[in-house]
């Protein structure tokens, strides 16, 4: 069976291209986020798996649950997904859409894990250094992780920079054991 992200990719790309052309990336991002959250609910999963319901009924039920979070174009997107039996792919579609959106906006979400809370100036210098390295606008989420002992662990998508004491100790132990 095909990888879910492979099947979801064309739908995400179509939604992204439409949102970009319409100048409504933020609106579509919000709609897909809501739809993905609804698709993750167990009750909705049962509705989507029910052979007793037609695809039109599934789409309408899904749209009703989403309420005012979907505009007319968003509702049409849900109907297309339902017709092609792809509503369960909404979480993957939303993730791929967000990746396209971040690439378009030249931004990246970064999780900054530190052993102790950083002051604003230290955090700002890290943001500036990361912006230069990644050549993107950096949006930071700071997290305090007491297990790090010291240093910092930076996650930006697939990129992980481990400058933590725990990470350095692990590398040292690995070097000593080889």
FIMITI-803347 format. One record per residue (C-alpha): residue number from 1; residue in three letters; chain; x, y, z. Coordinates in nm, 4 decimals. Example, Ala and Ser with C-alpha at 12.3 -4.5 7.8 and 13.67 -1.06 7.14 Angstrom:
BEGIN
(r 1,'ALA','A',(1.2300,-0.4500,0.7800))
(r 2,'SER','A',(1.3670,-0.1060,0.7140))
//
This chain:
BEGIN
(r 1,'UNK','A',(0.0000,0.0000,0.0000))
(r 2,'UNK','A',(0.1184,0.3507,-0.0782))
(r 3,'UNK','A',(0.2620,0.5663,0.1983))
(r 4,'UNK','A',(-0.0105,0.7948,0.3371))
(r 5,'UNK','A',(0.1964,1.1073,0.2779))
(r 6,'UNK','A',(0.2437,1.0051,-0.0861))
(r 7,'UNK','A',(-0.1318,0.9802,-0.1358))
(r 8,'UNK','A',(-0.1948,1.3039,0.0579))
(r 9,'UNK','A',(0.0692,1.5093,-0.1268))
(r 10,'UNK','A',(-0.1332,1.5970,-0.4413))
(r 11,'UNK','A',(-0.4290,1.7141,-0.2323))
(r 12,'UNK','A',(-0.2052,1.9259,-0.0107))
(r 13,'UNK','A',(-0.0326,2.0745,-0.3143))
(r 14,'UNK','A',(-0.3648,2.1563,-0.4795))
(r 15,'UNK','A',(-0.4935,2.3232,-0.1629))
(r 16,'UNK','A',(-0.1669,2.5158,-0.1257))
(r 17,'UNK','A',(-0.1649,2.6359,-0.4863))
(r 18,'UNK','A',(-0.5274,2.7470,-0.4601))
(r 19,'UNK','A',(-0.4648,2.9259,-0.1279))
(r 20,'UNK','A',(-0.1531,3.0940,-0.2678))
(r 21,'UNK','A',(-0.3383,3.2133,-0.5787))
(r 22,'UNK','A',(-0.6263,3.3384,-0.3635))
(r 23,'UNK','A',(-0.3857,3.5073,-0.1217))
(r 24,'UNK','A',(-0.5336,3.3188,0.1718))
(r 25,'UNK','A',(-0.2593,3.0926,0.3064))
(r 26,'UNK','A',(-0.3468,3.1749,0.6682))
(r 27,'UNK','A',(-0.7168,3.1057,0.6138))
(r 28,'UNK','A',(-0.6534,2.7720,0.4469))
(r 29,'UNK','A',(-0.4009,2.6826,0.7137))
(r 30,'UNK','A',(-0.6646,2.7398,0.9812))
(r 31,'UNK','A',(-0.9289,2.5436,0.7886))
(r 32,'UNK','A',(-0.6996,2.2460,0.7309))
(r 33,'UNK','A',(-0.5871,2.2519,1.0928))
(r 34,'UNK','A',(-0.9482,2.2348,1.2112))
(r 35,'UNK','A',(-1.0363,1.9651,0.9585))
(r 36,'UNK','A',(-0.7316,1.7598,1.0601))
(r 37,'UNK','A',(-0.8307,1.7848,1.4268))
(r 38,'UNK','A',(-1.1838,1.6693,1.3415))
(r 39,'UNK','A',(-1.0493,1.3800,1.1302))
(r 40,'UNK','A',(-0.8463,1.2557,1.4287))
(r 41,'UNK','A',(-1.1565,1.2123,1.6468))
(r 42,'UNK','A',(-1.2667,0.8528,1.7067))
(r 43,'UNK','A',(-1.6337,0.9316,1.6417))
(r 44,'UNK','A',(-1.5519,1.0786,1.3017))
(r 45,'UNK','A',(-1.3248,0.7845,1.2188))
(r 46,'UNK','A',(-1.6246,0.5555,1.2792))
(r 47,'UNK','A',(-1.8460,0.7729,1.0569))
(r 48,'UNK','A',(-1.5878,0.7663,0.7777))
(r 49,'UNK','A',(-1.5507,0.3885,0.8060))
(r 50,'UNK','A',(-1.9259,0.3265,0.8032))
(r 51,'UNK','A',(-2.0406,0.1454,0.4878))
(r 52,'UNK','A',(-2.3980,0.2556,0.5606))
(r 53,'UNK','A',(-2.3200,0.6189,0.4748))
(r 54,'UNK','A',(-2.2645,0.7537,0.1263))
(r 55,'UNK','A',(-1.9653,0.9749,0.0573))
(r 56,'UNK','A',(-2.2010,1.2743,0.0315))
(r 57,'UNK','A',(-2.3418,1.1972,0.3760))
(r 58,'UNK','A',(-1.9920,1.1538,0.5198))
(r 59,'UNK','A',(-1.8840,1.4866,0.3699))
(r 60,'UNK','A',(-2.1908,1.6662,0.5042))
(r 61,'UNK','A',(-2.1456,1.5168,0.8510))
(r 62,'UNK','A',(-1.7805,1.6218,0.8468))
(r 63,'UNK','A',(-1.8704,1.9749,0.7326))
(r 64,'UNK','A',(-2.1397,2.0013,1.0002))
(r 65,'UNK','A',(-1.8893,1.9040,1.2709))
(r 66,'UNK','A',(-1.6405,2.1639,1.1450))
(r 67,'UNK','A',(-1.9119,2.4297,1.1586))
(r 68,'UNK','A',(-1.8130,2.7838,1.0640))
(r 69,'UNK','A',(-1.4428,2.6942,1.0493))
(r 70,'UNK','A',(-1.4805,2.6026,0.6801))
(r 71,'UNK','A',(-1.5695,2.8537,0.4096))
(r 72,'UNK','A',(-1.7386,2.7483,0.0830))
(r 73,'UNK','A',(-1.4089,2.6548,-0.0836))
(r 74,'UNK','A',(-1.3027,2.4560,0.2225))
(r 75,'UNK','A',(-1.6337,2.2706,0.2173))
(r 76,'UNK','A',(-1.5840,2.1912,-0.1520))
(r 77,'UNK','A',(-1.2374,2.0561,-0.0695))
(r 78,'UNK','A',(-1.3925,1.8289,0.1951))
(r 79,'UNK','A',(-1.6496,1.7068,-0.0584))
(r 80,'UNK','A',(-1.3744,1.6236,-0.3109))
(r 81,'UNK','A',(-1.1806,1.4343,-0.0435))
(r 82,'UNK','A',(-1.4946,1.2446,0.0577))
(r 83,'UNK','A',(-1.5786,1.1563,-0.3020))
(r 84,'UNK','A',(-1.2285,1.0108,-0.3431))
(r 85,'UNK','A',(-1.2438,0.8419,0.0004))
(r 86,'UNK','A',(-0.9535,1.0514,0.1305))
(r 87,'UNK','A',(-1.1002,1.2313,0.4340))
(r 88,'UNK','A',(-0.8836,1.0215,0.6652))
(r 89,'UNK','A',(-0.5772,1.1812,0.5032))
(r 90,'UNK','A',(-0.6577,1.5276,0.6376))
(r 91,'UNK','A',(-0.3935,1.5188,0.9149))
(r 92,'UNK','A',(-0.1217,1.4362,0.6590))
(r 93,'UNK','A',(-0.2610,1.6942,0.4130))
(r 94,'UNK','A',(-0.2452,1.9626,0.6829))
(r 95,'UNK','A',(0.1175,1.8774,0.7679))
(r 96,'UNK','A',(0.2261,1.8877,0.4027))
(r 97,'UNK','A',(0.0333,2.2128,0.3474))
(r 98,'UNK','A',(0.2125,2.3714,0.6445))
(r 99,'UNK','A',(0.5486,2.2634,0.5014))
(r 100,'UNK','A',(0.4632,2.4293,0.1683))
(r 101,'UNK','A',(0.3429,2.7388,0.3531))
(r 102,'UNK','A',(0.6617,2.7638,0.5602))
(r 103,'UNK','A',(0.8759,2.7267,0.2470))
(r 104,'UNK','A',(0.6752,2.9982,0.0718))
(r 105,'UNK','A',(0.6974,3.2348,0.3672))
(r 106,'UNK','A',(1.0653,3.1460,0.4227))
(r 107,'UNK','A',(0.9963,3.0701,0.7859))
(r 108,'UNK','A',(1.0667,2.7788,1.0127))
(r 109,'UNK','A',(0.9336,2.6758,1.3528))
(r 110,'UNK','A',(1.2140,2.5981,1.5947))
(r 111,'UNK','A',(1.1852,2.4209,1.9289))
(r 112,'UNK','A',(1.4534,2.5385,2.1669))
(r 113,'UNK','A',(1.5049,2.3039,2.4637))
(r 114,'UNK','A',(1.7249,2.4306,2.7455))
(r 115,'UNK','A',(1.8045,2.3114,3.0952))
(r 116,'UNK','A',(1.7154,2.6535,3.2365))
(r 117,'UNK','A',(1.4966,2.9349,3.1114))
(r 118,'UNK','A',(1.6870,3.1693,2.8802))
(r 119,'UNK','A',(1.6655,3.5444,2.9199))
(r 120,'UNK','A',(1.5307,3.7471,2.6269))
(r 121,'UNK','A',(1.8715,3.8655,2.5036))
(r 122,'UNK','A',(2.0204,3.5120,2.4920))
(r 123,'UNK','A',(1.7119,3.3825,2.3139))
(r 124,'UNK','A',(1.7259,3.6725,2.0656))
(r 125,'UNK','A',(2.0930,3.6033,1.9854))
(r 126,'UNK','A',(2.0096,3.2375,1.9193))
(r 127,'UNK','A',(1.7216,3.3428,1.6924))
(r 128,'UNK','A',(1.9514,3.5744,1.4948))
(r 129,'UNK','A',(2.2196,3.3052,1.4599))
(r 130,'UNK','A',(1.9625,3.0482,1.3463))
(r 131,'UNK','A',(1.8039,3.2936,1.1016))
(r 132,'UNK','A',(2.1447,3.3445,0.9427))
(r 133,'UNK','A',(2.2256,2.9734,0.9322))
(r 134,'UNK','A',(1.8857,2.8616,0.8020))
(r 135,'UNK','A',(1.8267,3.1726,0.5877))
(r 136,'UNK','A',(1.4680,3.1872,0.7056))
(r 137,'UNK','A',(1.2569,3.3744,0.9571))
(r 138,'UNK','A',(1.2722,3.1755,1.2795))
(r 139,'UNK','A',(0.9718,3.1315,1.5088))
(r 140,'UNK','A',(1.0934,2.9977,1.8425))
(r 141,'UNK','A',(0.9120,2.7890,2.0992))
(r 142,'UNK','A',(1.1229,2.7679,2.4144))
(r 143,'UNK','A',(1.0931,2.4619,2.6389))
(r 144,'UNK','A',(1.2722,2.3950,2.9668))
(r 145,'UNK','A',(1.3958,2.0346,2.9889))
(r 146,'UNK','A',(1.5651,1.9602,3.3236))
(r 147,'UNK','A',(1.7136,1.6351,3.1846))
(r 148,'UNK','A',(1.9558,1.8294,2.9609))
(r 149,'UNK','A',(2.1810,1.9278,3.2559))
(r 150,'UNK','A',(2.3042,2.2281,3.0548))
(r 151,'UNK','A',(2.3388,2.3597,2.7018))
(r 152,'UNK','A',(2.0720,2.3697,2.4349))
(r 153,'UNK','A',(1.8914,2.1311,2.1977))
(r 154,'UNK','A',(1.7525,2.2895,1.8807))
(r 155,'UNK','A',(1.4954,2.1202,1.6557))
(r 156,'UNK','A',(1.4002,2.2844,1.3255))
(r 157,'UNK','A',(1.2066,2.0360,1.1148))
(r 158,'UNK','A',(1.4502,1.7539,1.0297))
(r 159,'UNK','A',(1.7508,1.9486,1.1563))
(r 160,'UNK','A',(1.8603,1.8765,1.5133))
(r 161,'UNK','A',(2.1490,2.0648,1.6736))
(r 162,'UNK','A',(2.2463,1.9029,2.0008))
(r 163,'UNK','A',(2.4590,2.1393,2.2085))
(r 164,'UNK','A',(2.3430,1.9914,2.5362))
(r 165,'UNK','A',(2.5700,1.8542,2.8063))
(r 166,'UNK','A',(2.3777,1.5265,2.7923))
(r 167,'UNK','A',(2.4402,1.5044,2.4156))
(r 168,'UNK','A',(2.8091,1.5802,2.4557))
(r 169,'UNK','A',(2.8425,1.3163,2.7298))
(r 170,'UNK','A',(2.6707,1.0611,2.5068))
(r 171,'UNK','A',(2.9150,1.1387,2.2229))
(r 172,'UNK','A',(3.2084,1.1105,2.4624))
(r 173,'UNK','A',(3.0836,0.7734,2.5913))
(r 174,'UNK','A',(3.0374,0.6510,2.2350))
(r 175,'UNK','A',(3.3896,0.7606,2.1413))
(r 176,'UNK','A',(3.5360,0.5878,2.4452))
(r 177,'UNK','A',(3.3518,0.2615,2.3714))
(r 178,'UNK','A',(3.4632,0.2403,2.0095))
//
